[in-house]
Amino acid sequence: MPRPFCPRRIGGFPSSSYFRPERAHPSQLEEITLTLDELEAIRLADLEGLYQEEAAERMGISRPTFGRILDAARRKVAEAIVLGKALKIEGGAVEVEASGPLLEPGGFRCRRREGPKMQERGAFSGQGMGAGGFCVCPKCGYRKPHQAGVRCMDERCPQCGSVMVREGSYHHRLIEERKKGGE
């Protein structure tokens, strides 16, 4: 009987979840999926410069498991860059640490209502707000109707190029609170 799978702890969600070569048309690209735990392994090892043992402890996994995750992640990123493939970040059984490092757009710490930890299955699950509504630019305030099936965070503002957020979403409320606090 296989061992039960333990969710990996991550510090937060990425501010961007899709990367593609500059002049490539999305319909002609092959996609590589980087899971949220693989992204966290790259962040801890390569961005923060932690040793594998310390990074594995932060993620709540063994050092050999961390090494395997990191190898797979680096291979996927290298393949995307060298062969000109799109890189999509999503999925994986992860546990989000509310007190972890900031990975939210604009440097916001995600405060979850469910307590210090939140179980997450798949990328950004449970955050759907229906088909209607608007995508809003947090910098210039530009609004456009939400397109069903396309996350606002995958859209860029046509006026200033910022990542869009869903009007009325948790992150939109955080941005509005921060603007009010800064005035």
Number of C-alpha atoms within 10 A of each C-alpha: 3 4 5 6 7 11 18 22 24 25 25 22 21 16 15 15 17 17 16 18 15 7 6 12 9 12 7 9 14 13 17 17 18 21 21 26 26 26 20 25 28 20 17 22 19 13 10 10 11 14 12 19 15 15 23 22 13 18 23 16 16 14 17 12 12 24 17 12 19 23 14 17 22 17 11 17 19 13 15 21 14 8 11 16 22 22 22 17 21 21 18 17 18 23 22 22 21 20 14 15 15 17 17 16 19 14 10 15 18 21 14 14 9 9 9 12 15 15 15 17 15 14 17 12 11 9 9 11 11 9 12 10 16 18 27 26 26 22 15 12 13 15 17 17 14 20 14 11 9 10 16 22 19 14 19 16 21 12 11 12 12 17 21 26 27 24 21 15 14 14 19 18 14 17 18 13 11 12 11 9 8 7 5
